[in-house]
Amino acid sequence: MSGENPLPNLWLLSDERNDAGLEAALARLPTGSGFVYRHYHLGRVERRGRFDKLKAIAHEHGHRVILARGDSAQLEDWGADGLYTGTAEIAGPRPEGYLWLTSAHNGDELRAANEAGADAVFLSPVFPTRSHSGATTLGVFGFSVLAQQSLIPVIALGGMTAERAQELGWPRWGAIDGLS
């Protein structure tokens, strides 16, 4: 991660269910927050159009914009500030000056994120969440144990709200519903 691309502490992730409120949510976030654009439910043309609109709002408020499920060529073409992929999905060398974020749900995936050289990892689900309905959660203790083993910054995800981030005592966290 380069010095000109600082890693935000607060992250909003897009989803079909929070799409209608994203403009307002981006405007409410503190300056310098992060926004992960997913929108997997849209076709290619619609996804790009929605990205461009939300990117303009995010950048107007000083936020970092991360493109999910993209590659290095798409990253540059779309004008994103970084990529969000699985550790095995990054294709080719990453362009300098961009963020690469990945995800982990257990110790093995966290080790893979560290070994792959990601700039940061979303570790989830910390608490019960609609995104992983019925999944076993890490809880405060499980999250803390794993996060402290990481060599790269960890972003708490899964059922996160400002209150739960305070309970967790972790500076970096992200949400879909909890920030929408």
C-alpha positions as CSV (number, residue, x, y, z in Angstrom):
1,M,0.0,0.0,0.0
2,S,1.6,3.3,-1.0
3,G,1.7,6.4,1.1
4,E,-0.6,8.3,-1.3
5,N,-3.3,5.6,-0.8
6,P,-4.0,5.6,2.9
7,L,-6.3,2.8,4.2
8,P,-9.6,4.2,5.5
9,N,-11.0,3.0,8.9
10,L,-14.6,3.0,7.8
11,W,-16.0,1.1,4.8
12,L,-19.4,1.0,3.1
13,L,-20.0,-2.0,0.9
14,S,-22.7,-1.8,-1.8
15,D,-25.3,-4.5,-2.3
16,E,-28.6,-4.8,-4.2
17,R,-30.4,-4.2,-0.9
18,N,-28.8,-0.9,0.0
19,D,-28.6,0.5,-3.6
20,A,-31.5,3.0,-3.1
21,G,-29.8,4.7,-0.2
22,L,-26.2,4.7,-1.4
23,E,-26.0,8.4,-2.5
24,A,-27.2,9.6,0.9
25,A,-25.0,7.0,2.7
26,L,-21.9,8.2,0.8
27,A,-22.7,11.8,1.7
28,R,-23.0,10.9,5.4
29,L,-19.7,9.0,5.7
30,P,-16.8,10.9,7.3
31,T,-14.4,12.3,4.7
32,G,-11.7,9.8,3.7
33,S,-13.9,6.7,4.2
34,G,-13.9,3.7,1.8
35,F,-16.5,2.4,-0.5
36,V,-16.5,-1.1,-2.0
37,Y,-18.6,-1.2,-5.1
38,R,-20.1,-4.7,-5.6
39,H,-23.4,-4.6,-7.4
40,Y,-23.1,-8.1,-8.8
41,H,-26.8,-8.1,-9.6
42,L,-26.4,-5.7,-12.5
43,G,-25.5,-6.4,-16.1
44,R,-22.2,-5.1,-17.4
45,V,-23.5,-1.8,-18.9
46,E,-25.8,-1.0,-15.9
47,R,-23.0,-1.9,-13.4
48,R,-20.6,0.5,-15.1
49,G,-23.2,3.3,-15.3
50,R,-24.1,2.9,-11.6
51,F,-20.4,2.8,-10.7
52,D,-19.6,6.0,-12.5
53,K,-22.4,7.8,-10.7
54,L,-21.5,6.5,-7.2
55,K,-17.8,7.0,-7.8
56,A,-18.4,10.7,-8.6
57,I,-20.3,11.2,-5.3
58,A,-17.7,9.2,-3.3
59,H,-14.8,11.2,-4.7
60,E,-16.7,14.4,-4.1
61,H,-16.7,13.5,-0.4
62,G,-13.0,12.3,-0.4
63,H,-13.7,8.6,-0.2
64,R,-11.6,5.8,-1.7
65,V,-13.6,3.7,-4.3
66,I,-12.8,0.0,-4.6
67,L,-14.1,-2.1,-7.4
68,A,-15.1,-5.7,-6.5
69,R,-14.5,-8.6,-8.9
70,G,-12.5,-6.6,-11.4
71,D,-9.0,-6.9,-12.8
72,S,-6.1,-4.6,-13.3
73,A,-7.3,-3.4,-16.7
74,Q,-10.8,-2.8,-15.5
75,L,-9.5,-1.0,-12.5
76,E,-7.7,1.6,-14.6
77,D,-10.5,1.8,-17.2
78,W,-13.1,2.5,-14.6
79,G,-10.9,4.8,-12.6
80,A,-11.2,3.0,-9.3
81,D,-8.8,3.4,-6.4
82,G,-8.3,-0.3,-5.9
83,L,-9.7,-3.9,-6.2
84,Y,-11.6,-6.2,-3.9
85,T,-11.1,-9.8,-4.9
86,G,-10.6,-13.2,-3.4
87,T,-6.9,-14.0,-2.9
88,A,-6.9,-16.4,-5.9
89,E,-8.7,-14.0,-8.2
90,I,-6.1,-11.3,-8.7
91,A,-4.9,-11.5,-12.3
92,G,-1.4,-10.4,-13.2
93,P,0.7,-7.8,-11.5
94,R,-1.2,-5.1,-9.6
95,P,-0.6,-1.5,-10.8
96,E,1.4,0.6,-8.3
97,G,-0.5,3.0,-6.2
98,Y,-3.7,1.1,-6.0
99,L,-5.2,-0.8,-3.0
100,W,-5.9,-4.5,-3.1
101,L,-8.4,-5.7,-0.6
102,T,-9.5,-9.3,-0.1
103,S,-11.6,-11.3,2.4
104,A,-11.2,-14.1,4.9
105,H,-13.5,-16.1,7.1
106,N,-11.1,-18.3,9.0
107,G,-7.4,-18.7,9.8
108,D,-6.5,-20.4,6.6
109,E,-8.0,-17.7,4.4
110,L,-6.4,-15.0,6.6
111,R,-3.0,-16.7,6.1
112,A,-3.6,-16.8,2.3
113,A,-4.5,-13.1,2.3
114,N,-1.2,-12.3,4.1
115,E,0.8,-14.5,1.8
116,A,-0.8,-13.1,-1.3
117,G,0.4,-9.6,-0.3
118,A,-3.1,-7.9,-0.1
119,D,-3.1,-4.4,1.4
120,A,-5.9,-5.3,3.8
121,V,-8.4,-8.1,4.5
122,F,-12.1,-8.0,5.4
123,L,-12.5,-10.6,8.2
124,S,-16.0,-11.8,8.6
125,P,-18.6,-12.5,9.8
126,V,-17.9,-11.0,13.2
127,F,-21.6,-10.9,14.2
128,P,-24.8,-12.3,12.7
129,T,-25.6,-10.7,9.3
130,R,-28.1,-11.0,6.5
131,S,-25.2,-11.5,4.0
132,H,-24.3,-14.8,5.7
133,S,-27.6,-15.8,7.3
134,G,-27.2,-18.7,9.6
135,A,-23.4,-18.8,9.3
136,T,-21.2,-19.4,12.3
137,T,-19.9,-16.0,13.5
138,L,-16.4,-15.2,14.8
139,G,-17.7,-13.2,17.7
140,V,-15.5,-10.7,19.6
141,F,-13.0,-13.3,20.9
142,G,-12.7,-15.2,17.6
143,F,-12.2,-12.1,15.6
144,S,-9.6,-10.7,18.0
145,V,-7.6,-13.9,18.0
146,L,-7.5,-14.0,14.2
147,A,-7.0,-10.3,13.7
148,Q,-4.0,-10.2,16.0
149,Q,-2.3,-12.9,13.9
150,S,-2.5,-10.9,10.7
151,L,0.5,-9.2,9.2
152,I,-1.8,-6.9,7.1
153,P,-4.5,-4.5,8.3
154,V,-7.8,-6.2,9.2
155,I,-11.2,-4.7,8.5
156,A,-14.1,-6.1,10.7
157,L,-17.1,-7.1,8.6
158,G,-20.4,-8.9,9.3
159,G,-23.2,-7.4,11.3
160,M,-21.2,-4.3,12.1
161,T,-22.6,-1.0,13.3
162,A,-20.9,1.8,15.2
163,E,-22.1,0.3,18.5
164,R,-20.7,-3.1,17.6
165,A,-17.4,-1.6,16.4
166,Q,-17.1,0.0,19.8
167,E,-17.9,-3.3,21.5
168,L,-15.3,-5.0,19.3
169,G,-12.7,-2.3,20.1
170,W,-11.3,-2.4,16.5
171,P,-10.5,0.7,14.5
172,R,-11.3,-0.6,11.0
173,W,-14.7,-1.9,10.1
174,G,-17.2,-2.0,7.3
175,A,-20.9,-2.6,6.7
176,I,-23.6,-3.0,4.2
177,D,-26.8,-2.4,6.3
178,G,-25.0,-0.8,9.3
179,L,-24.0,2.3,7.3
180,S,-26.9,2.5,4.7
